[in-house]
Amino acid sequence: MSGEEQKNGKWAPWWIYVPVILGSNYVKQYLVQDLPVAVNAAITLVLVGTLFLVITVVYRRVSRVER
């Protein structure tokens, strides 16, 4: 993302997404390590998609309040 896209408040900076998604994936791996690969992959896709959406919504609300 360019600096211009980040300034308009549409997306959170990358450094917010990365640690949250990596940390939650690490916890998920610990909890579902015995499940089949297909199930694990499906859980990962849902988890990452949900976290991306939640982070974006929270960031937009917080950045809107600050303006």
VMD Tcl script that builds the backbone (N, CA, C; Angstrom):
set m [mol new atoms 201]
animate dup $m
set s [atomselect $m all]
$s set {name element resname resid chain x y z} {
  {N N MET 1 A 0.835 -1.181 0.000}
  {CA C MET 1 A 0.000 0.000 0.000}
  {C C MET 1 A 0.878 1.243 0.000}
  {N N SER 2 A 0.474 2.206 -0.738}
  {CA C SER 2 A 1.226 3.447 -0.760}
  {C C SER 2 A 0.846 4.296 0.450}
  {N N GLY 3 A 1.652 5.296 0.708}
  {CA C GLY 3 A 1.382 6.194 1.823}
  {C C GLY 3 A 0.066 6.924 1.663}
  {N N GLU 4 A -0.310 7.204 0.418}
  {CA C GLU 4 A -1.564 7.910 0.160}
  {C C GLU 4 A -2.765 7.061 0.555}
  {N N GLU 5 A -2.713 5.761 0.259}
  {CA C GLU 5 A -3.824 4.886 0.615}
  {C C GLU 5 A -3.963 4.772 2.124}
  {N N GLN 6 A -2.851 4.776 2.858}
  {CA C GLN 6 A -2.919 4.673 4.306}
  {C C GLN 6 A -3.432 5.956 4.937}
  {N N LYS 7 A -3.182 7.093 4.331}
  {CA C LYS 7 A -3.627 8.359 4.891}
  {C C LYS 7 A -5.133 8.539 4.821}
  {N N ASN 8 A -5.800 7.900 3.868}
  {CA C ASN 8 A -7.234 8.113 3.735}
  {C C ASN 8 A -8.037 7.310 4.754}
  {N N GLY 9 A -7.390 6.474 5.570}
  {CA C GLY 9 A -8.073 5.751 6.628}
  {C C GLY 9 A -8.825 4.527 6.180}
  {N N LYS 10 A -8.625 4.115 4.951}
  {CA C LYS 10 A -9.353 2.957 4.446}
  {C C LYS 10 A -8.786 1.654 4.991}
  {N N TRP 11 A -7.473 1.555 5.104}
  {CA C TRP 11 A -6.819 0.336 5.585}
  {C C TRP 11 A -5.902 0.676 6.743}
  {N N ALA 12 A -5.811 -0.249 7.665}
  {CA C ALA 12 A -4.855 -0.100 8.763}
  {C C ALA 12 A -3.451 -0.333 8.210}
  {N N PRO 13 A -2.448 0.185 8.881}
  {CA C PRO 13 A -1.073 -0.084 8.446}
  {C C PRO 13 A -0.758 -1.579 8.527}
  {N N TRP 14 A 0.152 -2.027 7.705}
  {CA C TRP 14 A 0.475 -3.456 7.641}
  {C C TRP 14 A 0.960 -3.982 8.976}
  {N N TRP 15 A 1.642 -3.141 9.759}
  {CA C TRP 15 A 2.218 -3.599 11.015}
  {C C TRP 15 A 1.153 -3.857 12.082}
  {N N ILE 16 A -0.075 -3.554 11.813}
  {CA C ILE 16 A -1.176 -3.939 12.714}
  {C C ILE 16 A -1.684 -5.323 12.321}
  {N N TYR 17 A -1.844 -5.563 11.027}
  {CA C TYR 17 A -2.362 -6.852 10.566}
  {C C TYR 17 A -1.400 -8.006 10.872}
  {N N VAL 18 A -0.134 -7.819 10.584}
  {CA C VAL 18 A 0.834 -8.919 10.644}
  {C C VAL 18 A 0.943 -9.558 12.028}
  {N N PRO 19 A 1.197 -8.799 13.100}
  {CA C PRO 19 A 1.344 -9.480 14.397}
  {C C PRO 19 A 0.061 -10.126 14.895}
  {N N VAL 20 A -1.079 -9.502 14.629}
  {CA C VAL 20 A -2.350 -10.073 15.079}
  {C C VAL 20 A -2.628 -11.387 14.349}
  {N N ILE 21 A -2.461 -11.392 13.039}
  {CA C ILE 21 A -2.730 -12.603 12.260}
  {C C ILE 21 A -1.712 -13.696 12.574}
  {N N LEU 22 A -0.437 -13.344 12.664}
  {CA C LEU 22 A 0.576 -14.346 12.984}
  {C C LEU 22 A 0.383 -14.920 14.386}
  {N N GLY 23 A 0.095 -14.067 15.343}
  {CA C GLY 23 A -0.123 -14.530 16.712}
  {C C GLY 23 A -1.330 -15.430 16.836}
  {N N SER 24 A -2.426 -15.055 16.191}
  {CA C SER 24 A -3.626 -15.887 16.266}
  {C C SER 24 A -3.420 -17.204 15.527}
  {N N ASN 25 A -2.662 -17.183 14.442}
  {CA C ASN 25 A -2.383 -18.420 13.724}
  {C C ASN 25 A -1.506 -19.352 14.560}
  {N N TYR 26 A -0.579 -18.793 15.296}
  {CA C TYR 26 A 0.265 -19.594 16.180}
  {C C TYR 26 A -0.582 -20.282 17.250}
  {N N VAL 27 A -1.496 -19.546 17.863}
  {CA C VAL 27 A -2.394 -20.122 18.873}
  {C C VAL 27 A -3.293 -21.175 18.234}
  {N N LYS 28 A -3.811 -20.887 17.043}
  {CA C LYS 28 A -4.669 -21.844 16.348}
  {C C LYS 28 A -3.926 -23.139 16.071}
  {N N GLN 29 A -2.684 -23.043 15.626}
  {CA C GLN 29 A -1.894 -24.238 15.343}
  {C C GLN 29 A -1.723 -25.103 16.590}
  {N N TYR 30 A -1.527 -24.451 17.711}
  {CA C TYR 30 A -1.384 -25.187 18.963}
  {C C TYR 30 A -2.684 -25.916 19.323}
  {N N LEU 31 A -3.816 -25.270 19.070}
  {CA C LEU 31 A -5.106 -25.842 19.462}
  {C C LEU 31 A -5.608 -26.926 18.514}
  {N N VAL 32 A -5.300 -26.832 17.234}
  {CA C VAL 32 A -5.861 -27.778 16.253}
  {C C VAL 32 A -4.778 -28.580 15.542}
  {N N GLN 33 A -3.681 -28.827 16.186}
  {CA C GLN 33 A -2.563 -29.489 15.531}
  {C C GLN 33 A -2.871 -30.920 15.097}
  {N N ASP 34 A -3.856 -31.565 15.697}
  {CA C ASP 34 A -4.167 -32.956 15.360}
  {C C ASP 34 A -5.234 -33.105 14.284}
  {N N LEU 35 A -5.791 -31.997 13.802}
  {CA C LEU 35 A -6.821 -32.075 12.766}
  {C C LEU 35 A -6.192 -32.296 11.392}
  {N N PRO 36 A -6.966 -32.835 10.456}
  {CA C PRO 36 A -6.446 -33.014 9.089}
  {C C PRO 36 A -6.060 -31.673 8.447}
  {N N VAL 37 A -5.186 -31.751 7.473}
  {CA C VAL 37 A -4.666 -30.547 6.821}
  {C C VAL 37 A -5.782 -29.714 6.189}
  {N N ALA 38 A -6.740 -30.357 5.555}
  {CA C ALA 38 A -7.833 -29.620 4.897}
  {C C ALA 38 A -8.650 -28.827 5.911}
  {N N VAL 39 A -8.923 -29.423 7.047}
  {CA C VAL 39 A -9.692 -28.730 8.095}
  {C C VAL 39 A -8.859 -27.582 8.658}
  {N N ASN 40 A -7.595 -27.823 8.893}
  {CA C ASN 40 A -6.702 -26.790 9.395}
  {C C ASN 40 A -6.635 -25.614 8.416}
  {N N ALA 41 A -6.536 -25.901 7.136}
  {CA C ALA 41 A -6.484 -24.841 6.122}
  {C C ALA 41 A -7.786 -24.049 6.085}
  {N N ALA 42 A -8.914 -24.725 6.200}
  {CA C ALA 42 A -10.205 -24.037 6.201}
  {C C ALA 42 A -10.326 -23.121 7.418}
  {N N ILE 43 A -9.906 -23.611 8.568}
  {CA C ILE 43 A -9.937 -22.784 9.779}
  {C C ILE 43 A -9.026 -21.571 9.611}
  {N N THR 44 A -7.868 -21.767 9.016}
  {CA C THR 44 A -6.932 -20.664 8.791}
  {C C THR 44 A -7.540 -19.599 7.886}
  {N N LEU 45 A -8.177 -20.013 6.806}
  {CA C LEU 45 A -8.797 -19.046 5.889}
  {C C LEU 45 A -9.895 -18.238 6.572}
  {N N VAL 46 A -10.734 -18.910 7.333}
  {CA C VAL 46 A -11.810 -18.212 8.050}
  {C C VAL 46 A -11.221 -17.276 9.102}
  {N N LEU 47 A -10.228 -17.742 9.827}
  {CA C LEU 47 A -9.595 -16.937 10.869}
  {C C LEU 47 A -8.957 -15.681 10.295}
  {N N VAL 48 A -8.173 -15.837 9.243}
  {CA C VAL 48 A -7.488 -14.693 8.641}
  {C C VAL 48 A -8.492 -13.707 8.042}
  {N N GLY 49 A -9.496 -14.219 7.355}
  {CA C GLY 49 A -10.515 -13.335 6.788}
  {C C GLY 49 A -11.263 -12.553 7.850}
  {N N THR 50 A -11.624 -13.232 8.928}
  {CA C THR 50 A -12.337 -12.572 10.019}
  {C C THR 50 A -11.466 -11.529 10.703}
  {N N LEU 51 A -10.226 -11.880 10.981}
  {CA C LEU 51 A -9.317 -10.927 11.620}
  {C C LEU 51 A -9.057 -9.722 10.730}
  {N N PHE 52 A -8.884 -9.943 9.443}
  {CA C PHE 52 A -8.671 -8.832 8.510}
  {C C PHE 52 A -9.864 -7.879 8.549}
  {N N LEU 53 A -11.061 -8.444 8.525}
  {CA C LEU 53 A -12.272 -7.626 8.562}
  {C C LEU 53 A -12.393 -6.870 9.881}
  {N N VAL 54 A -12.173 -7.551 10.996}
  {CA C VAL 54 A -12.297 -6.914 12.310}
  {C C VAL 54 A -11.262 -5.810 12.488}
  {N N ILE 55 A -10.018 -6.078 12.110}
  {CA C ILE 55 A -8.977 -5.054 12.239}
  {C C ILE 55 A -9.324 -3.837 11.399}
  {N N THR 56 A -9.783 -4.052 10.179}
  {CA C THR 56 A -10.123 -2.945 9.297}
  {C C THR 56 A -11.276 -2.117 9.860}
  {N N VAL 57 A -12.315 -2.773 10.346}
  {CA C VAL 57 A -13.476 -2.059 10.900}
  {C C VAL 57 A -13.077 -1.261 12.137}
  {N N VAL 58 A -12.325 -1.874 13.032}
  {CA C VAL 58 A -11.896 -1.174 14.247}
  {C C VAL 58 A -11.004 0.004 13.891}
  {N N TYR 59 A -10.081 -0.184 12.978}
  {CA C TYR 59 A -9.184 0.900 12.578}
  {C C TYR 59 A -9.967 2.061 11.965}
  {N N ARG 60 A -10.926 1.752 11.131}
  {CA C ARG 60 A -11.719 2.825 10.509}
  {C C ARG 60 A -12.518 3.594 11.548}
  {N N ARG 61 A -13.081 2.887 12.513}
  {CA C ARG 61 A -13.849 3.572 13.562}
  {C C ARG 61 A -12.942 4.430 14.434}
  {N N VAL 62 A -11.786 3.897 14.795}
  {CA C VAL 62 A -10.856 4.655 15.645}
  {C C VAL 62 A -10.318 5.855 14.888}
  {N N SER 63 A -9.954 5.683 13.633}
  {CA C SER 63 A -9.408 6.809 12.875}
  {C C SER 63 A -10.477 7.852 12.579}
  {N N ARG 64 A -11.735 7.437 12.468}
  {CA C ARG 64 A -12.826 8.398 12.252}
  {C C ARG 64 A -13.057 9.235 13.501}
  {N N VAL 65 A -12.948 8.621 14.680}
  {CA C VAL 65 A -13.154 9.339 15.940}
  {C C VAL 65 A -12.040 10.355 16.162}
  {N N GLU 66 A -10.817 10.014 15.761}
  {CA C GLU 66 A -9.688 10.908 15.961}
  {C C GLU 66 A -9.729 12.128 15.068}
  {N N ARG 67 A -10.445 12.080 13.974}
  {CA C ARG 67 A -10.487 13.209 13.029}
  {C C ARG 67 A -11.374 14.277 13.482}
}
mol reanalyze $m
mol bondsrecalc $m
mol representation Tube
mol addrep $m
